[in-house]
Structures are given as C-alpha cells and as structure tokens.
C-alpha cells in the first residue's frame, strides 16, 4: 500500500520556516542548516522509494492519485518557503538563512522535476506551477518575448500585430505573477515564442506568415482575434457591394481549410481561434445577406432589440443561460457576438464585444442581485399562472 510522504516533509519544512519563532541566535541558525541538509537526504530517499514502489504492480488509478496528490502538496510547501524570503532582512543572519531557504526550495523543485520526468503520464500539467518556478519562467518568457519583438520589428511585420502579440503575452505574465500559471500555459508561451523566433530566420517571413503561425498554434488571444477581424473587415470593405458575400465566403473557406492545434490554446477557457473567427465571419455574411434583401427589422429606430438590462446584468443573464445549457451550441465567442450584435441597452446602443465579454465573465454581487430579482419575479409569474394554489 502506497503511503503519503507529505507528513514528513511538512513537519521538516515547518521547522525550517519557523526559525524566527525559535530565536535569532547563531545556534538556531546552525540548526536550520542541519535541517536543510536533512531535507536533501529525505528528498533523495523519496526518489529511490518512488522508483521502487511506483514502478511495481500498482494500479494506474492509484499511481495517478498518488503522483498528483504529492505534486500539489510539494508545490504548496515550496510556496510556503518562497513566501518567507522577502521578509528575511531583519538581522545579521538573514543572508545565511536566505541561502538555506533557497536550498530548501531547490530540493522541493527537484522532487517536482523528478515526478514530472519519471511519471509524465500521471503528472497534472494543468496545475499551477510553484511560485519559484513561475518567477523563473516568467523572466525567461519576457526575455524571449523581447528578443522576438525585436526580430519582428526588423522583419517589417504589421505593427498592430506586433503590439497585439506583445500585449497579450505581457498581460498573461503579469496575471501569472499575481494569480499563478499552469505548466501547460508555461510550455505554450515558451513554445510559441521559440517557433516565431525560429521562423524569423527564413527569408520568406512576413505578416501573413506570422498570422498563419499564430492561427495554427491556436493563439486565441483577444488582441490577435481583433487584429484578424480588422484585417478581414478591411478586405470585405474593399470589395464591391455585389461581391462582398463572395469575398466573405472565400475567407470562410480559407479559415476552414487551415489546421488549428486544438490541443493547444493561449486561453484554454475560450473557444479556439478558428471557431471564433469563423463564427464572426458567419455573422458578417448574415448581415450582408439581410442588408441586400432589406429584411433587417427596425426596433426603436435601430437594428437591435432594446433592453432594460445594463450590459453587466445582460452579460450575467446570458452566462446563466449558457451554464444551464439553454443554448444548443457551446461556442461562447459566437454566443457573445450574437447577443452583442442583436441587442442594445439604454446607455449603450452598440454593445462592444469587449465590454460584453467582460460582463459575461465578471459579474459581481450587486449585478447578481438585480438579475436574481428578475428571475424571482419570472418564477413567481410561472407559479401564479401555471401552478396556482388550490
């Protein structure tokens, strides 16, 4: 029977980080050094034990739970030690203690690397990395981004696309340093930047090549999506009135023919870039068809249905409908585009996709209270009309 090894680690880590609760003496500092050295021995013993026991005849479901349980626990312990380092500036032993803490983190990170490499099949790559690994990888990614941006500028790439790429990745790293980032996302960011860097070395590199590379890698960033929409809008606008629908159909066929790595994504919670752009182009095609047939209905002097909801309330309402399975489709981006395109509020005749997306994901308690009141009144009306009390 496999047993958890976290208890022993937690106890020792607790003794190391509770140094200040013992004393600030040289003797207690030496004790911390001894415990840190002891930790190295424990970690080495764990590696040997894991190889011996996890490669034996243990069921895969047990190995999966065991590896991921210890992965999460070790990351948590690493973060506990990491959080103590900024405060180590209060006495003359701080530098030595800082070295011990860093060595402790290195030992824990070594265990994580061992689990990842030895039990790759069972490792949870959607779990957030440790704070220390996040710091290191963020620094590496930002340095790589700076190098790539420099190469793109020299290659004469569209400045708007460069700025979109730079902003998207910079914001992702800023968020990572605040809220964490998964192993999969770290790998994705490093991978796509290295791909771009390698591609710039070829002589035929240009804006279209970069756009296709980002599309292929499912770079479903808001900024890239908007850049691509702007490009398509310009292409459609330059076509004659009678050829606009033909141009849209051609662009749809082009997007549908390009392969997208659905196993990868910049934002895993958002639709793939091809789904978003194809849905958006589809709406443009419908709009052109309606305009040419002159069948767009006018409501309140506009082509959109007016609402008493605010954008925030409407966004939350649509999110509730989505989460409860009211829509037959699962393409969130397409749903957002449809409702932002066909509805208006008292304050916003044209609901921007950006503001509606923010409302869809960012409801607060005050907004929820208003929506709940609407839903409660609807429920009361149903009860009164269809289920009257006898």
HUDAWO-V100138 format. One record per helix or strand of 3 or more residues. SS is the DSSP state (@ for helix, = for strand). FROM is the first residue (numbers start at 1). TO is the last residue. If there is no record, write none. Layout:
ss/from/to
SS/FROM/TO
SS/FROM/TO
//
This chain:
ss/from/to
@/6/17
@/19/22
@/26/54
@/60/85
@/94/118
@/131/154
@/159/179
@/183/199
@/207/216
@/222/237
@/241/257
@/273/293
@/311/323
@/332/342
@/353/361
@/365/386
//
